[in-house]
């Protein structure tokens, strides 16, 4: 330190109610570079207050304090932080080693705060600990070290960044006399060999005798200032400790690197694993809810989109148009203005721009159908409705043999692969089933039955084990027999039609023409738009449930971080004394909170995906039992949902940590160091 320390009319008072209590009152003092000064005096004389002012941990109430050219009395927080980081080394009475760091890591903390890379700072710390006799204790934690060893680590930490000034507050206060003598001899040797300015606060006259200048304070004033012959009897020859001046510290980047903030945050989270796991569990539950619910919305929307695209957006859905009436008969279905009869089908097929018309006829409710094979084998079957074979839900309707029941007037049976497997003889393939004559037997509720001849035309992949697709001819035959109306189609008509236009450009004209025929046409593109709007709203509603759960989890994260601040108040004070800025303390706690959220989000994403697959499996099992087959994945997690869930979880954690982090950053370092 090339410039002397100059203290002029320095004052520090504290308000107790309306009364000012002076800790320092008009102190004038000059300390030359390289001096070893002992500040002595009774309790309450102002020794520790003066040390805190010299260290930039406190602000004077009046007067001037110049240290190495810096007006510390008027310096802002950033200047005082830089002063502590670059110029000072602190040695505390209670050692103040960070409990979860080894001796090596504790020693390297000042270099970490100065941005020195991990490998370099640990090499320097190891070399310095070797010089103070702790080369065999590098990886021991403070609780595994004796008091003297802990103080030696504290001295190495104070020396590691080559400071110009070392401030020691009762460095032997918690040591026995023999260990205290060793520590003081080491400090004296530092002063002699390296010319470091050393200021020691002590009550012990033997400790003060090591200094060559003793400044006595009483009631906040300098009562005595005298020079002693420190080169005399108290100099010890400790050949076990040889300290050479450390090479200058090379600062790579000013401040604490973000990678070290991440490393420190992860280490801090391991302190209270059970509490942090329980806190993260709230985030996990929120993310599970969010991911599972939104994934179902996405899956259903994708299925709807895919199926509409499969049948083609140039298709038009045509229903009968029902007249409005004031009379209501619960026992009779409403009468359409015009039925979708075969005659109407022919008229629509002849419209310009129409490529093909496919009538849809649903089987009566409650119809029980069995499949009769040529070998008299009787198999109960479920007949798919809604044109599954055309819509190909889930991409599971790939044709395995023969042909599918496609568009237009259709006839024949397409078996599901599960059903076809039961019909195959040894060494037969699906192709061997194509063309076989079969019969469908329908049974009325009162017990009457009727057989309808048909033929197997194809085999397709499906989830169902006993489902079949049935052609229009067979459907019409069963329906007319069921109702006992041979002219059913000419009077009642089909349930609906699918009209395929020649191209998308023809859709509008075809819709207008069908509308003039007193039918209710609607394009699949319009239906798809409405469906997407409904499903998007559904996704938002489902996602809001998960978001609400995450907001509740945020309260748990905030509470955990507040508890961490209370438990680590002294550590925060130590970090500030060693040169950590408010911003770095704030960032450290925000990163910890963000990591709780991110870890919870990652676990929640995995569990949410597994939950979605489980519910998806149960839903498919239920649908198959109900005869609805070919449905694809209902739980789909796209990349944007996965990344968004992780980002949202981390954001929730960071937001929850804002207040605790700001509170930690505002802690007064002097008060924090006194915290028990």
VOGU-3710 file (C-alpha; in Angstrom, 3 decimals, decimal comma):
1> xxxxxxxxxx> 0,000/0,000/0,000  1,985/3,040/-1,212  -0,119/5,682/0,551  -0,657/6,030/4,296  -4,029/5,618/5,982  -5,269/9,067/7,034  -8,060/9,481/9,563  -9,233/12,998/10,349  -11,881/13,947/12,941  -13,630/10,622/12,312
11> xxxxxxxxxx> -17,014/10,138/13,967  -19,493/7,318/14,143  -22,649/7,490/16,166  -25,792/5,360/16,389  -29,281/6,545/17,213  -31,102/4,944/20,121  -34,470/6,555/19,993  -33,710/10,255/19,861  -30,319/9,912/21,593  -27,034/9,750/19,648
21> xxxxxxxxxx> -24,539/7,238/21,068  -20,985/7,865/19,859  -18,774/4,892/19,094  -16,043/7,131/17,637  -15,685/10,786/18,419  -13,108/12,981/16,679  -10,480/10,315/15,943  -7,290/11,524/14,211  -4,807/8,907/13,133  -2,204/8,237/10,443
31> xxxxxxxxxx> -0,869/4,749/9,698  2,136/4,368/7,438  2,463/1,589/4,856  3,937/-1,573/6,373  3,122/-0,725/9,979  1,927/-3,318/12,486  -0,623/-1,501/14,643  -2,548/-2,883/17,611  -5,827/-1,194/18,530  -6,468/-1,762/22,232
41> xxxxxxxxxx> -8,933/-0,534/24,765  -11,862/-1,672/26,894  -15,112/-2,991/25,448  -17,136/-0,205/23,862  -14,092/1,945/23,196  -14,663/1,893/19,416  -11,956/-0,559/18,295  -14,210/-2,838/16,211  -16,120/0,170/14,856  -12,873/1,704/13,595
51> xxxxxxxxxx> -11,895/-1,643/12,046  -15,253/-1,883/10,264  -14,821/1,645/8,901  -11,314/0,823/7,652  -12,736/-2,258/5,945  -15,523/-0,340/4,236  -18,141/-2,418/6,067  -19,591/0,665/7,720  -19,902/4,357/6,921  -18,649/7,174/9,179
61> xxxxxxxxxx> -21,091/9,741/10,505  -18,543/12,517/10,004  -14,894/13,265/9,331  -12,598/11,843/6,688  -11,047/8,436/6,092  -8,494/8,086/3,323  -7,097/4,662/2,449  -4,579/4,293/-0,361  -5,927/7,395/-2,060  -9,602/6,391/-1,743
71> xxxxxxxxxx> -11,928/8,735/0,135  -13,626/5,906/1,990  -15,836/8,331/3,944  -17,664/9,359/0,751  -17,219/6,199/-1,354  -20,327/4,537/-2,795  -21,196/0,891/-2,336  -19,385/-0,234/-5,494  -16,189/1,583/-4,505  -16,234/0,126/-1,001
81> xxxxxxxxxx> -16,871/-3,355/-2,405  -13,917/-2,983/-4,777  -11,821/-1,692/-1,862  -12,563/-4,834/0,175  -12,065/-7,132/-2,795  -8,711/-5,766/-3,952  -7,050/-4,018/-0,992  -8,084/-5,871/2,163  -7,739/-9,171/3,924  -9,998/-9,894/6,933
91> xxxxxxxxxx> -9,169/-12,166/9,876  -12,014/-12,678/12,345  -12,089/-13,798/15,953  -14,587/-16,568/15,156  -12,682/-17,519/11,962  -15,838/-17,140/9,831  -14,973/-19,948/7,464  -17,806/-21,027/5,189  -18,962/-24,341/6,715  -19,741/-26,196/3,489
101> xxxxxxxxxx> -16,391/-25,391/1,854  -13,124/-27,234/2,428  -9,979/-25,487/3,659  -8,831/-25,253/0,043  -12,130/-23,769/-1,147  -12,348/-21,336/1,767  -8,873/-20,053/1,055  -9,697/-19,559/-2,636  -12,899/-17,513/-2,056  -11,233/-14,066/-2,565
111> xxxxxxxxxx> -9,779/-15,265/-5,870  -13,173/-16,626/-6,916  -14,717/-13,211/-6,216  -12,022/-11,694/-8,426  -12,849/-13,993/-11,337  -9,742/-16,197/-11,214  -10,353/-19,569/-12,929  -11,005/-22,530/-10,630  -7,864/-24,515/-11,441  -5,582/-21,510/-10,966
121> xxxxxxxxxx> -7,127/-20,339/-7,701  -7,079/-23,815/-6,185  -3,410/-24,252/-7,132  -2,547/-20,949/-5,431  -4,639/-21,797/-2,388  -2,960/-25,198/-2,032  0,484/-23,630/-2,235  -0,378/-21,046/0,426  -1,947/-23,600/2,771  1,204/-25,659/2,406
131> xxxxxxxxxx> 3,235/-22,664/3,547  1,090/-22,155/6,668  1,466/-25,816/7,590  -1,892/-27,131/6,361  -0,840/-28,973/3,229  -2,208/-32,197/4,710  -5,632/-30,643/5,514  -6,613/-29,198/2,135  -9,864/-31,112/1,753  -11,045/-30,986/5,349
141> xxxxxxxxxx> -14,092/-28,960/6,342  -13,961/-26,354/9,138  -15,653/-28,708/11,618  -12,800/-31,171/11,041  -10,105/-28,597/11,904  -8,852/-27,378/15,253  -9,177/-23,725/16,241  -5,582/-23,007/15,349  -5,940/-24,729/11,985  -9,109/-22,785/11,230
151> xxxxxxxxxx> -7,334/-19,517/12,005  -4,446/-20,491/9,761  -6,959/-21,104/6,968  -8,442/-17,666/7,699  -4,956/-16,106/7,488  -4,288/-17,888/4,190  -7,641/-16,633/2,912  -6,763/-13,079/3,930  -3,401/-13,333/2,179  -4,380/-15,214/-1,002
161> xxxxxxxxxx> -5,091/-12,145/-3,164  -1,963/-10,250/-2,028  -3,748/-7,450/-0,103  -2,098/-4,211/0,934  -3,849/-4,204/4,319  -4,880/-6,968/6,711  -7,461/-6,248/9,394  -7,595/-8,755/12,251  -10,354/-8,613/14,867  -9,299/-10,493/18,017
171> xxxxxxxxxx> -7,421/-13,124/15,976  -6,499/-15,132/19,124  -9,749/-14,625/21,026  -10,939/-18,218/20,526  -7,525/-19,887/20,787  -5,467/-21,226/23,656  -2,292/-19,346/24,560  0,115/-21,657/22,704  -1,944/-21,638/19,486  -2,480/-17,891/19,841
181> xxxxxxxxxx> 1,266/-17,365/20,032  1,753/-19,369/16,830  -0,891/-17,307/14,999  0,596/-13,997/16,168  4,083/-15,120/15,172  2,727/-15,933/11,721  1,069/-12,513/11,411  4,233/-10,816/12,614  6,249/-12,688/10,030  3,808/-11,612/7,299
191> xxxxxxxxxx> 4,351/-8,017/8,304  8,130/-8,363/8,428  8,706/-10,327/5,221  6,035/-8,912/2,930  5,579/-5,396/4,279  1,809/-5,833/4,594  0,140/-3,193/6,725  -1,374/-5,065/9,669  -3,991/-3,660/12,057  -5,042/-5,915/14,928
201> xxxxxxxxxx> -7,862/-5,305/17,399  -7,218/-7,010/20,751  -7,875/-6,943/24,494  -4,797/-9,048/25,179  -1,650/-7,121/26,164  0,549/-10,053/25,077  -0,991/-9,935/21,627  -0,571/-6,167/21,465  3,100/-6,589/22,352  3,711/-8,180/18,953
211> xxxxxxxxxx> 2,908/-4,864/17,260  5,436/-2,072/16,995  2,732/0,534/17,539  -0,130/0,452/20,026  -3,100/2,800/19,699  -5,307/2,861/22,774  -8,930/3,925/22,446  -11,339/4,913/25,199  -14,875/6,229/24,804  -14,391/6,589/21,064
221> xxxxxxxxxx> -11,254/8,737/21,311  -7,532/8,039/20,917  -6,219/8,026/24,474  -2,666/6,889/23,740  -0,542/6,281/20,652  2,927/4,855/21,240  5,618/2,895/19,402  7,081/-0,244/20,973  10,256/-2,175/20,232  8,537/-4,957/18,359
231> xxxxxxxxxx> 11,851/-6,296/16,962  12,767/-7,537/20,416  11,767/-10,471/22,539  8,484/-11,305/20,842  10,022/-12,218/17,493  10,017/-15,993/17,261  12,000/-18,225/14,996  9,360/-20,540/13,576  11,326/-22,469/11,024  8,216/-24,514/10,193
241> xxxxxxxxxx> 6,601/-21,538/8,470  8,429/-19,768/5,657  6,359/-17,295/3,722  7,653/-15,773/0,543  5,782/-12,921/-1,100  3,005/-14,391/-3,265  3,127/-13,621/-6,944  0,645/-10,919/-7,967  -2,905/-12,051/-8,603  -3,975/-11,830/-12,231
251> xxxxxxxxxx> -7,624/-10,886/-12,444  -9,253/-12,534/-15,457  -12,677/-10,916/-15,279  -13,803/-8,502/-12,600  -16,402/-9,939/-10,313  -17,777/-13,377/-9,534  -18,130/-15,478/-12,734  -21,581/-16,867/-13,439  -20,258/-20,428/-13,577  -19,059/-20,061/-9,994
261> xxxxxxxxxx> -22,444/-18,645/-8,999  -24,058/-21,781/-10,467  -21,531/-24,005/-8,695  -22,061/-22,225/-5,377  -25,841/-22,313/-5,749  -25,816/-26,070/-6,373  -23,606/-26,567/-3,338  -25,946/-24,489/-1,174  -28,969/-26,495/-2,330  -27,301/-29,661/-1,015
271> xxxxxxxxxx> -27,245/-28,239/2,507  -30,915/-28,855/3,221  -31,803/-31,624/0,752  -35,074/-32,668/2,396  -36,400/-29,117/2,647  -35,357/-28,255/-0,891  -36,865/-31,480/-2,252  -40,165/-30,709/-0,546  -40,049/-27,169/-1,925  -39,306/-28,431/-5,414
281> xxxxxxxxxx> -42,184/-30,908/-5,030  -44,626/-28,006/-5,285  -43,074/-27,035/-8,611  -43,135/-30,692/-9,691  -46,868/-30,952/-9,043  -47,540/-27,725/-10,924  -45,486/-28,810/-13,942  -47,085/-32,286/-13,950  -50,501/-30,646/-14,050  -49,449/-28,153/-16,704
291> xxxxxxxxxx> -47,699/-30,664/-18,968  -50,283/-33,431/-18,640  -53,269/-31,202/-19,297  -51,772/-29,140/-22,113  -50,358/-32,275/-23,755  -53,873/-33,715/-23,972  -55,099/-30,528/-25,590  -52,229/-30,655/-28,076  -52,765/-34,359/-28,771  -56,473/-33,996/-29,437
301> xxxxxxxxxx> -55,879/-30,956/-31,630  -53,271/-32,834/-33,651  -55,635/-35,784/-34,077  -58,421/-33,519/-35,274  -56,074/-31,675/-37,634  -54,592/-34,883/-39,012  -57,933/-36,580/-39,591  -59,423/-33,614/-41,367  -56,338/-33,471/-43,558  -56,592/-37,238/-44,154
311> xxxxxxxxxx> -60,085/-37,049/-45,597  -59,223/-33,832/-47,401  -60,260/-30,246/-46,794  -62,014/-30,296/-50,169  -64,674/-32,495/-48,572  -68,076/-31,072/-47,696  -70,204/-32,459/-44,887  -73,908/-32,490/-45,873  -76,744/-32,970/-43,367  -80,536/-32,770/-43,767
321> xxxxxxxxxx> -82,078/-29,400/-43,018  -84,720/-29,515/-40,269  -87,559/-27,022/-40,194  -88,214/-24,988/-37,048  -91,513/-25,862/-35,340  -93,285/-24,954/-32,123  -94,465/-28,523/-31,617  -92,166/-30,968/-29,854  -92,700/-34,728/-29,717  -90,140/-36,500/-27,492
331> xxxxxxxxxx> -91,114/-39,879/-28,968  -90,620/-39,030/-32,613  -87,499/-37,793/-34,408  -87,752/-34,430/-36,196  -88,708/-34,549/-39,868  -86,179/-33,051/-42,315  -87,320/-30,618/-44,970  -85,758/-32,946/-47,504  -84,258/-36,368/-46,897  -80,846/-37,447/-48,230
341> xxxxxxxxxx> -82,343/-40,083/-50,514  -80,513/-41,920/-53,316  -82,239/-39,499/-55,723  -80,765/-36,526/-53,858  -77,373/-38,240/-53,917  -77,565/-38,517/-57,695  -78,543/-34,851/-58,039  -75,616/-33,719/-55,876  -73,217/-36,004/-57,776  -74,179/-34,248/-61,025
351> xxxxxxxxxx> -73,378/-30,752/-59,698  -70,443/-28,971/-61,382  -67,223/-29,316/-59,353  -68,344/-32,475/-57,488  -65,969/-35,410/-57,783  -67,692/-38,097/-55,703  -70,477/-38,418/-53,135  -70,228/-40,905/-50,237  -73,447/-41,676/-48,331  -73,074/-42,401/-44,611
361> xxxxxxxxxx> -75,581/-44,688/-42,897  -75,278/-45,471/-39,192  -76,523/-48,798/-37,923  -79,453/-48,737/-35,477  -78,592/-48,417/-31,796  -78,512/-51,735/-29,996  -77,955/-53,886/-33,048  -76,062/-57,072/-32,188  -74,012/-58,450/-35,087  -71,971/-61,634/-35,306
371> xxxxxxxxxx> -69,692/-62,838/-38,074  -70,406/-66,303/-39,492  -67,447/-67,956/-41,215  -67,644/-70,711/-43,807  -66,501/-73,248/-41,203  -69,539/-72,268/-39,088  -67,356/-70,371/-36,661  -69,406/-67,637/-34,902  -67,527/-64,479/-33,857  -69,093/-61,481/-32,066
381> xxxxxxxxxx> -67,910/-58,274/-33,711  -68,128/-54,509/-33,267  -68,868/-52,414/-36,332  -67,029/-49,122/-36,549  -69,097/-45,990/-36,981  -68,257/-42,545/-38,282  -66,201/-43,758/-41,199  -63,148/-44,801/-39,235  -61,695/-46,623/-42,155  -61,641/-43,380/-44,138
391> xxxxxxxxxx> -60,637/-41,019/-41,329  -57,712/-43,158/-40,161  -57,505/-41,862/-36,572  -54,061/-42,077/-35,053  -52,351/-43,349/-38,167  -53,264/-46,919/-37,106  -55,429/-47,862/-40,099  -52,685/-48,905/-42,480  -54,010/-51,475/-44,937  -52,280/-54,835/-44,475
401> xxxxxxxxxx> -54,015/-56,776/-47,249  -56,765/-56,326/-49,862  -58,542/-53,001/-50,182  -60,184/-50,571/-47,820  -63,788/-49,376/-47,766  -63,191/-46,029/-49,312  -65,533/-43,515/-50,916  -68,794/-43,851/-52,830  -71,125/-46,867/-52,941  -69,250/-49,548/-50,996
411> xxxxxxxxxx> -69,662/-53,214/-50,247  -67,740/-55,798/-48,252  -66,002/-56,212/-44,903  -62,576/-55,023/-43,760  -61,248/-56,920/-40,725  -59,016/-55,485/-38,022  -55,692/-57,310/-37,799  -56,563/-58,489/-34,270  -59,688/-60,214/-35,548  -57,953/-61,525/-38,666
421> xxxxxxxxxx> -55,270/-63,172/-36,507  -57,934/-65,356/-34,882  -59,150/-66,549/-38,289  -55,787/-67,516/-39,755  -54,898/-71,172/-40,011  -51,267/-72,205/-39,563  -49,003/-70,822/-42,305  -51,808/-68,620/-43,676  -51,362/-64,900/-44,302  -53,798/-62,024/-44,395
431> xxxxxxxxxx> -53,930/-62,280/-48,188  -55,458/-65,763/-47,826  -58,512/-64,239/-46,141  -59,274/-61,825/-48,969  -62,308/-62,869/-51,014  -63,664/-65,373/-48,483  -67,460/-65,456/-48,329  -68,904/-64,741/-44,889  -72,280/-63,851/-43,412  -73,371/-61,226/-40,938
441> xxxxxxxxxx> -76,075/-62,256/-38,509  -78,123/-59,435/-36,936  -80,458/-60,092/-34,031  -83,499/-58,059/-32,989  -84,153/-57,336/-29,321  -87,127/-59,762/-29,380  -84,861/-62,589/-30,558  -85,467/-62,711/-34,320  -82,317/-62,906/-36,445  -81,373/-62,581/-40,093
451> xxxxxxxxxx> -78,218/-63,385/-42,046  -76,724/-61,080/-44,650  -74,122/-62,385/-47,092  -70,881/-60,486/-47,562  -67,239/-60,950/-48,466  -63,903/-60,088/-46,824  -62,243/-57,428/-48,959  -59,382/-56,235/-46,715  -57,406/-56,369/-43,473  -56,177/-53,219/-41,754
461> xxxxxxxxxx> -54,217/-52,365/-38,651  -56,278/-51,361/-35,613  -56,219/-51,337/-31,826  -59,433/-53,350/-31,721  -59,406/-57,130/-31,455  -62,891/-57,731/-32,915  -63,806/-54,682/-34,981  -64,806/-54,576/-38,645  -65,536/-51,893/-41,232  -68,797/-52,509/-43,048
471> xxxxxxxxxx> -69,702/-51,420/-46,556  -72,746/-49,265/-47,362  -74,613/-52,128/-49,063  -74,469/-54,297/-45,929  -75,415/-51,355/-43,710  -78,455/-50,574/-45,844  -79,580/-54,217/-45,811  -79,296/-54,529/-42,020  -80,998/-51,175/-41,386  -83,973/-51,783/-43,675
481> xxxxxxxxxx> -84,511/-55,239/-42,118  -84,164/-53,849/-38,585  -86,886/-51,247/-39,132  -88,959/-53,470/-41,412  -89,000/-50,805/-44,142  -87,737/-51,996/-47,534  -88,078/-48,433/-48,890  -86,282/-46,864/-45,903  -83,634/-45,128/-47,990  -86,212/-43,679/-50,388
491> xxxxxxxxxx> -88,275/-42,280/-47,507  -85,873/-41,619/-44,617  -82,653/-41,277/-46,572  -79,068/-41,513/-45,431  -77,815/-39,955/-42,192  -75,366/-37,648/-43,978  -73,172/-37,329/-47,046  -69,522/-36,600/-47,664  -69,141/-34,681/-50,903  -65,652/-34,383/-52,339
501> xxxxxxxxxx> -65,094/-31,391/-54,574  -62,732/-31,610/-57,505  -60,388/-29,125/-55,801  -60,363/-26,531/-53,013  -61,329/-23,841/-55,503  -64,630/-25,624/-56,205  -65,682/-25,953/-52,537  -67,461/-22,594/-52,273  -69,520/-23,063/-55,454  -70,502/-26,624/-54,464
511> xxxxxxxxxx> -71,593/-25,457/-50,991  -73,782/-22,746/-52,522  -75,371/-25,216/-54,913  -76,121/-27,768/-52,167  -77,504/-25,019/-49,954  -80,016/-24,128/-52,704  -81,177/-27,764/-52,629  -82,444/-27,289/-49,035  -79,605/-29,219/-47,403  -77,123/-28,042/-44,727
521> xxxxxxxxxx> -73,609/-28,183/-46,192  -70,489/-27,321/-44,223  -66,890/-27,520/-45,346  -64,371/-29,406/-43,217  -62,088/-26,383/-43,335  -64,701/-24,313/-41,489  -65,306/-27,149/-39,042  -61,550/-27,433/-38,490  -61,240/-23,713/-37,764  -64,010/-23,903/-35,176
531> xxxxxxxxxx> -62,513/-27,048/-33,656  -59,082/-25,442/-33,408  -60,541/-22,407/-31,682  -62,366/-24,580/-29,164  -59,318/-26,747/-28,554  -57,041/-23,727/-28,156  -59,401/-22,363/-25,542  -59,402/-25,763/-23,877  -55,587/-25,782/-23,805  -55,556/-22,344/-22,198
541> xxxxxxxxxx> -58,036/-23,444/-19,541  -56,148/-26,640/-18,817  -52,815/-24,807/-18,725  -54,181/-22,229/-16,298  -54,764/-24,998/-13,745  -51,082/-25,922/-13,868  -50,050/-22,269/-13,801  -52,124/-21,744/-10,670  -50,436/-24,716/-9,028  -47,044/-23,223/-9,917
551> xxxxxxxxxx> -47,962/-19,893/-8,370  -48,801/-21,702/-5,145  -45,441/-23,495/-5,387  -43,751/-20,101/-5,745  -44,801/-19,268/-2,185  -42,949/-22,350/-0,984  -39,827/-21,343/-2,901  -39,945/-17,835/-1,422  -40,345/-19,235/2,089  -37,413/-21,618/1,598
561> xxxxxxxxxx> -35,161/-18,812/0,377  -36,122/-16,596/3,341  -35,208/-19,430/5,708  -31,908/-19,855/3,868  -31,127/-16,165/4,381  -31,786/-16,466/8,099  -29,545/-19,535/8,361  -26,759/-18,043/6,263  -26,800/-14,440/7,498  -23,269/-14,685/8,889
571> xxxxxxxxxx> -22,021/-16,257/5,644  -23,517/-13,383/3,693  -21,627/-10,994/5,975  -18,406/-12,938/5,391  -18,862/-12,865/1,615  -19,474/-9,124/1,722  -16,396/-8,635/3,902  -14,353/-10,618/1,378  -15,547/-8,435/-1,485  -18,867/-9,832/-2,736
581> xxxxxxxxxx> -21,097/-7,080/-4,102  -24,804/-6,653/-3,513  -25,459/-7,689/-7,090  -23,513/-10,936/-6,660  -25,290/-11,806/-3,406  -28,646/-11,048/-5,037  -27,757/-13,098/-8,114  -26,583/-16,030/-5,983  -29,936/-16,325/-4,209  -31,933/-15,765/-7,396
591> xxxxxxxxxx> -29,984/-18,536/-9,125  -30,643/-20,862/-6,181  -34,361/-20,141/-6,411  -34,275/-20,555/-10,177  -32,496/-23,908/-9,835  -35,173/-25,142/-7,425  -37,755/-24,227/-10,048  -35,734/-25,695/-12,921  -35,024/-28,987/-11,147  -38,671/-29,234/-10,120
601> xxxxxxxxxx> -39,672/-28,429/-13,697  -37,402/-31,135/-15,127  -38,741/-33,797/-12,775  -42,294/-32,562/-13,341  -41,823/-32,722/-17,118  -40,738/-36,362/-16,943  -43,527/-37,339/-14,552  -46,063/-35,327/-16,562  -45,050/-37,177/-19,718  -45,354/-40,528/-17,926
611> xxxxxxxxxx> -48,733/-39,548/-16,489  -49,920/-38,517/-19,945  -48,879/-41,867/-21,386  -50,594/-43,734/-18,533  -53,867/-41,841/-18,998  -53,498/-42,241/-22,763  -53,197/-46,008/-22,340  -56,258/-46,139/-20,064  -58,247/-43,962/-22,480  -57,366/-46,194/-25,429
621> xxxxxxxxxx> -58,299/-49,300/-23,468  -61,683/-47,775/-22,626  -62,303/-46,606/-26,199  -61,460/-50,020/-27,589  -63,866/-51,639/-25,178  -66,506/-49,230/-26,467  -65,688/-50,132/-30,052  -63,860/-46,881/-30,893  -60,570/-47,906/-32,434  -57,747/-46,395/-34,396
631> xxxxxxxxxx> -57,302/-43,367/-32,118  -53,713/-42,164/-31,988  -51,762/-40,617/-29,131  -53,932/-38,275/-27,107  -51,018/-36,966/-25,012  -48,433/-35,188/-27,154  -45,587/-33,093/-25,733  -44,146/-30,927/-28,513  -40,711/-29,297/-28,021  -42,282/-25,897/-27,331
641> xxxxxxxxxx> -44,279/-27,359/-24,448  -41,254/-29,104/-22,912  -38,991/-26,064/-23,212  -41,796/-23,726/-22,175  -42,544/-25,806/-19,060  -38,880/-25,767/-18,013  -38,563/-22,034/-18,685  -41,795/-21,293/-16,840  -40,713/-23,373/-13,839  -37,343/-21,598/-13,707
651> xxxxxxxxxx> -39,064/-18,226/-14,104  -41,448/-19,018/-11,256  -38,450/-19,888/-9,079  -36,610/-16,700/-10,014  -39,659/-14,519/-9,407  -40,218/-16,223/-6,066  -36,601/-15,528/-5,166  -36,649/-11,835/-6,064  -37,683/-10,562/-2,648  -35,477/-12,954/-0,628
661> xxxxxxxxxx> -32,506/-12,156/-2,898  -33,046/-8,411/-2,539  -33,314/-8,832/1,215  -30,046/-10,786/1,342  -28,297/-8,158/-0,777  -29,449/-5,374/1,568  -28,112/-7,034/4,718  -25,726/-4,806/6,633  -22,376/-6,669/6,673  -21,526/-5,571/10,230
671> xxxxxx> -24,848/-6,829/11,595  -24,620/-9,979/9,493  -21,169/-10,826/10,890  -22,542/-10,528/14,426  -25,497/-12,799/13,691  -25,571/-16,054/15,642
//
